[in-house]
Structures are given as structure tokens and as C-alpha cells.
Amino acid sequence: MSAPKRGSDARRRLASPTLAMLPRVADSLSFLYLDMVRVVQDDTGVCAQIQVDPQRIDLVYVPTAALSCLLLGPGVSITTPALTTLARHGTSVVCVGAGGVRAYAGILPDSLTTHWLEQQVTCWSDPAKRLDVAVRMYERRFKDADLPQTVTLEQLRGMEGQRMKAFYKILAEQHGIGRFRRNYRPDQWDSQDPVNLALSAANTCLYGIVHAALLALGLSPALGFVHAGTQHAFVYDIADLYKAETTLPVAFALHNSTNPEQEARRRFREDLRLLRLLPRIVHDVQNLLAPDHTNTLNAEAGEGDEEERPERRDAQMVHLWDPKAGVLPAGVNYASGGD
């Protein structure tokens, strides 16, 4: 019997890829934002063409193999060969607004794992697990929360309303504003006060960033745990985790602005460290959907251990579902009594 050819093991591994081989959303270059460039494929790889002046075009190569998500901002054009390469490397492509503060559409590669989507659906479809996720969201927002052992969603909504009311009062006193009441009325947009206008504009920016992170994970933005009835229900759930430290301070600081909407968007883009918030959103979402798995890996692995981060999963990309046996390997003939 002849010896196996050199490199046959590597070819077998490539032929049966695992999730561990895919780009991970916590890597240092997980998200890359581009604007005002043309993205093309040349003989070397995917590159962004930057028009420096009428006579000069600079090339910046995109590290496709290290990217989980490419954010395409205003003024970007991209060719089909470049999109094909990004899809082959398992990179999600999301069309966004300036600074990533809008999310208009997403192109997800075939190789994107469904693990986190399955976790989301499992938690969402079980009333007890859904409430458990809502409780963890509340505890993440309010670190000093001392919840009773059994709590209902109605009680959570009431406590959340009281805390936000108190937070509005603190911010209003800090900025010398009279009584503030959150009032979102699209049909009476121009009659709203500057703080409400600025808050609505800043929140929309935050929603775009959260939406991009959820798309990169392959999650459904529509399956929310507190919000429901909209295609952005889960976006609103996750965005609520960060409003107290991002959009609310910006909005109240603009109480005397003559153009609060424009100023809120500008300040939000300037103050926000986009490449730090996106991985943070990813980590928080994963902890909400699978806390036991994430905590176990964090306890077993050191902080800088690349091999055992929560995003790494040594499971086959394609498997079969069985209600009793659980996950079964694909590519196997399960016929019994056949020839």
C-alpha cells in the first residue's frame, strides 16, 4: 500500500472545515470600516483604491482572512470579484452610514456559523429562558440590581422605568434643565424639545452599530427578548445596554443646541470608539445567550489565550439534528437494513 501523499492531511482538513477555522468576531481586526474608496480585486488580493489627487491613486490591501465583518460606508463602490473573495473567506459585508451609525443591508457568507442563531432561537422560544435573558439584560444595565429570586417581566419593566426616570432627573439637574420627559413622536417631530430630538438621532446611530454586530454574528435582529413586533426588536434590546453611557449624555449636553439632530450624530461619531464597541457588543450578546458556555471558557483560558476564546468552537460546520440524540454527524448514511 502506497504512503499517503504529502499534504493529504491538510487537504482533508480543508475539505471538512470546522468553526474553529473561521474568522472570529473578537479578533483584533474583526470589523473594518471603509468610506470614500473603491474596493476591487487585483492579482494580489482585495484592495481599497484611494484617490489622493487627480494624478495619484493609493492602494490599501484589505486583510480579508483576518476580517469577520467589513463595513462599507458612504462613497464606497465594490466589484463582484472583491465580494466573491470576501465571501470565500467568510467575511460578512454590511452597508452602513457614516461612521457605521446606520445599517442598511448585510451580505452574509455561506460559511457563517448558525451556532449563535440557534442559541438565540432556543432562548427566545422557551418562556422561562426568554425571561432569564431579560433578567440578565437588566442586571447588565444596572450593576447594583438586587432582584428577588422570582421576578416577572412586568416587574422588570416597572423597575427599569423607575431607574430611567431617576437617571433622567440626574442628567437634567446636571445640565440645569427643568423637568424632562422622554417623548418620541414622529408625527410631531418639529415640536419636540432639543434633548428629545438629540436623543432620537443618537439612538438611531447606536441602533446601526448594534445591527451591524448582530448581522456579523448571524443573529436575527427581529427576535427580541423584551421588545417584540418589529424587525429590529433584538437591536433595541441590545442597544438599551449602552444608552446610559453613550447616547443619553450626548443628548442632554445638547439641550441648548439649535440643530440637535445634526450635532448629536456628529458628537456620537466623534466620541464613539467604534472598533472597541463592536467587539464589546459581540461579547455581551454571547454572554446573554450562552452564559454557562462562555463563563466556562473564560475560567479555563487565560485572557490572552487565542485558542480558547468563546468564539472558537471545534464543531463540524454541518450536522444533523435529532430530538433525542442531539447533534449527529452529517455525510453519513443512516439507512437501516439496506443493501
N, C-alpha and C positions, 0 to 999 in steps of 0.2 A: 504494500500500500504506500503510495507516494505521500511525502510530507506535505502539509498544507502550505500553500504559497504564502510568501511574506506579505504581511499587511491584511491577511484574510480576517483576522480578529477585528481589526479596525473597521473593515467594510461591514462585518456583521453588526457591529455596534451602530454604525450609521444607518444600516438598513432597518434596525429596530430601535429608534431613538427613545430616550426616556426624558421625563420632565426635567431631570437634573441637568440635561444638556442645553436647555433653552435659556435665553437671557432672563435675568431675574430683575424684578422691579426695584430691588433695594441696592443694586449695583451703583457705582459712583456716576455712571453715565446713563442711568435708567431713562431719563427724559431729556430730550434735546429740543430746544425751541429755535425756529428759524423765521425770519421775515425779510422781505425785500430782496430775495435771491431767486435764482433759477436752479432747480435741483435736476441733475442729469446723471446718466450712466456713461462713463468712458471706459477705456481699456483697463484702467486700474481699479475702479470701483465707483461708488456713488459720491458725487461731489456737488458742492454748492458754488455756483458761479456768482461772484460779487462784482458788480460794475463800479469800479473805483472812479474812473473818468471815461470820457468817450473813447479813449485810445487804450484803455487798460482794463482787463478782467482778471481778478484774482480767483484762485480755486482753493476751496477748503474741503477736504475729504471728510465724509461722514462715517464714523465708526459703526457701521451697520451691525457688526457681530456683537457689539457691546451694548446696543440700544434695546430697550424694551418698548419705548414709545417715542415717536417723532412728532412734534407739534409744529404744524405749518401755519404760520401767522399771515397777516396781510401782505400782499405783494409777492407771494410765492407762487411759482409755477413749477410743475414737476412732470417729468416724462414717464411714459409707460414702462420702459426698461428699468428706470430707477425704482418705480413702485414694485416691479417684479422682483428685483433684488431684495428690497426691504421685506417683502412677503416671504421670500425664500429663507431669510434669516430670522423669521418670526417676529418682526418688528411691527407693532401697531402704528398706524398713521392717523392722527386726529387733526382736523381742520379747526383752527381756533382763531379768536380775535387777538388784538394787540396785547402782548404780554401774557397770552394764554388765558385771558379773562372771559372768553366765550368758548363754547364747544359746539360747533355746528354739525359735524359729521365725523364718523370714525370708520376706518378700514381695518378690520381685524384679520390677522393671518390664520390660515387653516391649522397651523401648529400651536395656536394658543390653547393652553390647558383649560378644561372646563371644571377643574377642581374647585375653584372658588365660587363659580356659579352654582355648582351642586351644593356647596356648603350654604350658600345664600338661600337657595330654594328649600333645602332641608329645614333650616331655621324658620323661614317665612311661613311654610305650610303647616307647621306644628304650633298651635296656640301657646303652649307652655314655653317652647323655645323662643317664639317670637317675643313674648313678654320678657323673657330672660335677656334677650338682646336689647330691648328697650330700656331695661333696668341698668344694664352695663353702659349704655349711652348716657343715661342720666348721671351715673356715678363718674363717668369720664368727664362730663361737663362740670360737675360740682364735686370737687375732690373731698370736701368735708361733709358730703351727704351721709346722713345716718338713717338709712331706710329701715322700716320694720321688716321682719322676716317674711311676711307675706304682704305684697302691695299690688294694687290693681293699676291698670293703665290710666283709669280715670283719676286715681290719686296722684300718679306721676304727673299728669297734665296739670293738675292743680298746684302741686309743689313747684313745677317748672315755671308756671305763670307767676307765682309769688316771688320766686327768686329773680326772674327777669324784671319784674316790676321794681324790686328793690335796687337792681343794678341800674335801671334807667334813672331812678331817683338819685343815685350816687353820681352818675355821669352828669346829670342835669345840674346838680349842686356844684360840681367841679367847674363847669363852664358858665355858671351864673344864668342858667336858663330857668324859666318858670316850670310849671308842671308839664311833663312830657307824656304823650300818649302815642304809642305805635299805631299808625293809621295808614294802611295800604289800600288806596282806592284808585285803580287805573282809570275809572271813568271820571274822576275828579283830580287828575294828576296835577294840573297847574295851580290848584288851590291849596295844595299841601305845604306844610312848613319846610324850611331848608333841611332840617335834620331828617325828616321822613324821606324827602327826595334823595338826599345823600345816602341814606341807609339802603334804600331800594336799589340805587345804582351800584353801590359797593357790594351788596349781597349778590346781585346778578353776576358780578365779576367773580366772586367766590364760587358761585354755582358752576361756572365754566371750568374752573380748575378742578373742582371735585368731580365733575362729569368726565373730564379727561382721565383722571386717575381710575375711576370705575371702569371706563372703557378699556384701559390698558390691562386691567385685571380680568377682563372678560365677564364682568358682572352685569346684571340687568339694572339700569337706573330706575326702572318702573316699580320694582318690588321693594317697597319701603316697609319699615317696621313700626314707625309712628305715623308718618304721612301715608296717604293712600289716594287712589283715584286719579293719578297723573303719571305721565311718562317720566317725571323727574322726582318721584316720591323718595327714592333712596338717596338721591342727590341732596334733597332738603334735609333728610335725616343726618347725613354726614356733615353737611355744611354747618348745621347748628352746633357742632362740637367746637367750632373755631370762631364763631361770630364775636364772642366776648373779647377776644384778643386781637381781632383783625378789623372787621367792618364797623362795629359799634364805636370804638374810639375815634375812628376816622370821621364817621358821620356827625358825632356831637361836636367835634372840633370845627365843623363847617357850619355852625348854627347862624353865622352872620354872612355867609357866602352869597354872592349874587348869582352864581351859577353852580349850585351844589352838586348837580349830577356830574358835570364835566370834571370838577375838582375832585370829587370822590373817586372817579375812575382813575384819574391821574395819580392821586396820592396812593391809592391802593396798589397800582402797578409799581410805583417808586418804592414804597415801603415793604412790599412783599418780596421775600426771598423765595422765588418760585421753585428753584431746584432743591430747596430744603422742605418746603411744604408738601410737595407731591409725594416724596418717599414717606413722609410722616403720615399723610392720609392713607397710603397703602398699608403701612404698618398697623395703624389704628383699625382699619377695616378688617384686616386679617385677625387681629386680636378679638374683635367683636364677634366674628363669625366662627372662629375656631380657637377659643382661649386655651383650652387644655393642650392642644397640639402645639400652639405657639409657645406657651409657658414651659412645656417640657423641653422643647428645643433650646429655648433661651437658657434654661438651667443647665443643660448638658454641654452647651457650646460656649466658648469664650466670646467676648464682644466682637473681636476681630476675626473670628473663625468663619472663613468664607464657605467652608464645606458643609456647615450645619445651620445655615440661616433658615428661618421659617419658610422662605420661598422655595427652597430646594426640596424636591420630592422625588425619591427614587422609585417611582411607579411607572408602569408602562403607560404610554400616552393613550392607547386604545385598549379598552377592556369591555367585558360584558357584565351586565347587572343581573343579580339573582336575589329574590327577596329573602331566601333562606341562607344561601352560601355566601352572599355578599359579592365581592368582586371576583370575577373569573377571567383567566387569560383569553385574549382573542386569538384568532388564527388557529383554532383547534376544532376538529370535527367531533361534535358531541353526539352523533348518531349512535344508537344502541341497537345491536342485533343486525347491523347492516353487513353487506358483503365485504 
